[in-house]
Amino acid sequence: MVNRIAENLFHLTQDLSIPFVFKASYEKANRSRIDSFTTIGIEKSLEIIANVGLKYNIPTITDIHTEEQAELAAKYVDILQIPAFLCRQTSLLVSAAKTGKIVNIKKGQFLSPESMKFSVKKVTDNQNPNAWITDRGTCFGYQDLVVDFRGIKAMHTTGCPVILDCTHALQQPNQPEGVTGGRPDLIETIARAGIAVGYDGLFIETHPEPQKALSDGANMLPLDQMENLLKGLIKIRKAILE
């Protein structure tokens, strides 16, 4: 499945001249229920991600959850991602920074955009200037998230690239059944708005059959819809740059 998705997106982004970073998780550590799928094995999963990077000569990224995993994952991928719930975890940020890899920090659902400068500083103060920020929305009550597009200006003051997570921002967490919901019908709306206001990149979860995905399927974009979405976003981007 990983190779199927990567191959499709690689050829699509090549045809459209869009820079492409491939993301996959070796472990889904933050799950609502104890019986939710987590991993097929950490090192086995990291090898699969690394092979995608080698096969297509593209940068790869994955989330880390502990200080020990920072050093391990850095052997396999180009970019280390700090999950939103852990974006204030000093020891994790410092460990990621010390690997020398790019550190992509997901903005906590509970944090203001202005607060992200402190997370970035934990990376840059450890001799690593390569920090990114990814906005994944802000809690709006118990079971919804919203994207405050005013926040991009505050996050850009850090000097970091700022990316918009168009799919996690549409999650509906804390559902009674213990499985996160989502609004994939709004992915195009969020993505178009993100390009229009100047985000530097987009983070989009996709799957050939989201209803069969083992994690986060409720907010994924079907893979066969990606081409039309990206072509529309390119038009917006070109209009802004003219």
C-alpha positions as CSV (number, residue, x, y, z in Angstrom):
1,M,0.0,0.0,0.0
2,V,2.8,2.4,0.9
3,N,4.5,1.9,-2.5
4,R,1.3,2.1,-4.4
5,I,0.5,5.5,-2.9
6,A,4.0,6.8,-3.2
7,E,4.3,5.8,-6.8
8,N,1.1,7.4,-7.7
9,L,1.9,10.7,-6.0
10,F,5.5,10.7,-7.3
11,H,4.5,10.5,-10.9
12,L,1.6,13.0,-10.4
13,T,3.8,15.6,-8.7
14,Q,6.5,15.1,-11.2
15,D,4.1,15.8,-14.0
16,L,2.8,18.9,-12.2
17,S,6.3,20.1,-11.1
18,I,5.3,20.2,-7.4
19,P,7.9,19.5,-4.7
20,F,6.9,16.3,-3.0
21,V,7.8,14.9,0.5
22,F,6.4,11.5,1.3
23,K,5.0,11.0,4.8
24,A,4.1,7.7,6.5
25,S,3.9,6.6,10.2
26,Y,5.9,3.6,11.5
27,E,3.7,3.6,14.6
28,K,0.4,5.2,15.4
29,A,1.0,5.8,19.1
30,N,-1.8,8.3,19.8
31,R,-5.0,6.3,19.5
32,S,-8.3,6.7,21.4
33,R,-8.8,3.0,22.0
34,I,-6.3,0.3,23.1
35,D,-7.5,-2.1,20.4
36,S,-6.8,0.4,17.6
37,F,-4.1,-0.5,15.0
38,T,-0.7,0.8,15.9
39,T,2.2,-0.8,13.8
40,I,3.5,-3.8,11.9
41,G,6.8,-3.3,13.7
42,I,8.8,-0.1,14.1
43,E,12.0,-1.0,12.2
44,K,10.2,-2.9,9.6
45,S,8.0,0.1,8.9
46,L,10.9,2.5,8.9
47,E,12.6,0.3,6.3
48,I,9.5,0.5,4.0
49,I,9.5,4.3,4.3
50,A,13.3,4.5,3.7
51,N,12.9,2.3,0.6
52,V,10.3,4.7,-0.9
53,G,12.8,7.6,-0.5
54,L,15.5,5.6,-2.2
55,K,13.4,4.3,-5.0
56,Y,12.0,7.7,-6.0
57,N,14.8,9.9,-4.8
58,I,12.4,12.0,-2.7
59,P,12.6,13.2,0.9
60,T,10.7,11.3,3.5
61,I,9.2,12.2,6.9
62,T,7.8,10.4,9.8
63,D,6.5,11.1,13.4
64,I,8.6,10.3,16.5
65,H,7.2,9.9,20.0
66,T,10.2,9.4,22.3
67,E,13.8,10.7,22.6
68,E,15.1,7.2,21.7
69,Q,13.0,7.1,18.5
70,A,14.5,10.4,17.3
71,E,17.9,8.8,16.8
72,L,16.5,5.6,15.4
73,A,14.1,7.3,12.9
74,A,16.9,9.7,11.8
75,K,18.7,6.7,10.3
76,Y,15.9,6.1,7.9
77,V,14.2,9.4,7.0
78,D,15.1,13.0,6.1
79,I,12.6,14.9,8.3
80,L,11.4,14.2,11.8
81,Q,7.9,15.2,12.7
82,I,6.8,16.2,16.2
83,P,3.2,15.2,16.8
84,A,0.8,18.0,17.8
85,F,0.2,16.6,21.2
86,L,3.9,16.6,21.9
87,C,4.9,20.0,20.4
88,R,5.8,21.3,23.9
89,Q,7.8,18.2,24.9
90,T,11.2,19.8,25.4
91,S,13.2,16.5,25.6
92,L,11.7,15.3,22.4
93,L,12.3,18.5,20.5
94,V,15.9,18.7,21.7
95,S,16.5,15.1,20.8
96,A,15.1,15.7,17.3
97,A,17.2,18.8,16.9
98,K,20.4,17.0,17.8
99,T,20.0,14.6,15.0
100,G,20.6,17.4,12.5
101,K,17.5,16.5,10.6
102,I,14.8,19.0,9.6
103,V,12.3,19.0,12.4
104,N,8.6,19.6,11.4
105,I,6.6,20.6,14.4
106,K,2.9,20.1,14.3
107,K,1.1,23.0,16.1
108,G,-0.8,21.7,19.1
109,Q,-4.6,21.9,18.8
110,F,-4.5,23.6,22.2
111,L,-1.8,26.2,21.3
112,S,-2.1,29.7,19.8
113,P,-0.1,30.4,16.7
114,E,2.0,32.8,18.6
115,S,3.1,30.1,21.1
116,M,4.8,28.1,18.4
117,K,7.9,30.4,18.5
118,F,8.8,28.7,21.8
119,S,8.7,25.2,20.2
120,V,10.8,26.4,17.3
121,K,13.3,28.0,19.7
122,K,13.9,24.6,21.4
123,V,15.1,23.3,18.0
124,T,17.1,26.3,16.9
125,D,18.8,26.8,20.3
126,N,20.3,23.3,19.8
127,Q,22.3,24.3,16.8
128,N,19.7,23.2,14.3
129,P,18.2,26.0,12.1
130,N,16.0,23.6,10.2
131,A,12.6,23.8,11.7
132,W,9.2,23.8,10.0
133,I,5.7,24.4,11.5
134,T,2.6,22.6,10.4
135,D,-0.8,24.0,11.3
136,R,-3.4,21.3,12.0
137,G,-6.2,23.5,13.3
138,T,-7.3,24.5,16.8
139,C,-9.8,22.8,19.2
140,F,-13.3,24.2,18.8
141,G,-15.2,22.5,21.6
142,Y,-14.8,18.8,22.3
143,Q,-15.4,17.3,18.9
144,D,-14.3,19.8,16.2
145,L,-11.3,21.8,15.0
146,V,-11.1,25.1,13.1
147,V,-8.3,26.7,11.1
148,D,-7.7,30.3,12.0
149,F,-6.0,31.7,8.9
150,R,-4.9,34.8,10.9
151,G,-2.3,32.5,12.5
152,I,-0.1,32.1,9.5
153,K,1.3,35.7,9.9
154,A,2.3,34.9,13.5
155,M,3.9,31.6,12.6
156,H,5.8,33.2,9.7
157,T,7.5,35.6,12.2
158,T,9.6,32.6,13.3
159,G,11.3,32.5,9.9
160,C,10.2,28.9,9.4
161,P,8.2,27.5,6.5
162,V,4.6,27.1,7.5
163,I,2.6,24.2,6.2
164,L,-1.2,23.6,6.4
165,D,-2.4,20.1,7.3
166,C,-5.6,20.0,5.2
167,T,-6.8,16.7,6.5
168,H,-6.0,16.6,10.2
169,A,-7.5,20.1,10.4
170,L,-10.8,18.5,9.4
171,Q,-10.8,15.8,12.0
172,Q,-13.6,15.4,14.5
173,P,-11.9,13.9,17.5
174,N,-13.4,12.4,20.7
175,Q,-16.3,10.6,19.1
176,P,-18.3,8.3,21.4
177,E,-17.3,5.1,19.5
178,G,-13.6,6.0,20.1
179,V,-12.8,6.4,16.4
180,T,-12.0,9.9,15.1
181,G,-14.4,11.3,12.5
182,G,-13.7,13.9,9.8
183,R,-15.0,16.2,7.0
184,P,-13.1,15.1,3.8
185,D,-15.7,17.0,1.8
186,L,-14.0,20.2,3.0
187,I,-10.4,19.3,2.0
188,E,-10.6,21.3,-1.2
189,T,-12.0,24.3,0.6
190,I,-9.3,24.3,3.2
191,A,-6.5,23.6,0.7
192,R,-7.7,26.5,-1.6
193,A,-7.8,28.9,1.3
194,G,-4.4,27.8,2.5
195,I,-2.8,28.4,-0.8
196,A,-4.5,31.8,-1.2
197,V,-3.3,33.1,2.2
198,G,0.3,32.0,1.7
199,Y,1.0,28.7,3.3
200,D,4.3,27.3,2.1
201,G,3.1,23.7,1.6
202,L,0.2,21.4,2.2
203,F,0.0,18.2,4.2
204,I,-2.7,15.9,2.8
205,E,-3.5,12.3,3.8
206,T,-4.7,10.1,1.0
207,H,-5.6,6.5,0.4
208,P,-7.1,4.5,-2.5
209,E,-9.9,3.4,-0.3
210,P,-10.2,5.6,2.8
211,Q,-13.0,3.5,4.3
212,K,-10.5,0.6,4.5
213,A,-7.6,2.6,6.0
214,L,-6.3,1.3,9.3
215,S,-6.0,4.8,10.7
216,D,-7.5,8.3,10.1
217,G,-9.6,7.1,7.1
218,A,-12.5,9.4,8.0
219,N,-10.6,12.5,7.0
220,M,-8.6,11.3,4.0
221,L,-8.8,12.4,0.4
222,P,-9.4,9.5,-2.0
223,L,-6.3,9.0,-4.0
224,D,-8.1,9.3,-7.4
225,Q,-9.2,12.9,-6.4
226,M,-5.7,14.2,-5.8
227,E,-4.9,15.1,-9.4
228,N,-7.9,17.5,-9.9
229,L,-7.3,19.0,-6.5
230,L,-3.6,19.8,-7.2
231,K,-4.3,21.2,-10.7
232,G,-6.8,23.6,-9.1
233,L,-4.4,24.6,-6.4
234,I,-1.7,25.3,-9.0
235,K,-4.0,27.8,-10.7
236,I,-4.5,29.7,-7.4
237,R,-0.8,29.7,-6.7
238,K,0.1,31.1,-10.2
239,A,-2.6,33.8,-9.8
240,I,-1.1,34.9,-6.5
241,L,2.5,35.0,-7.9
242,E,1.5,37.0,-11.0
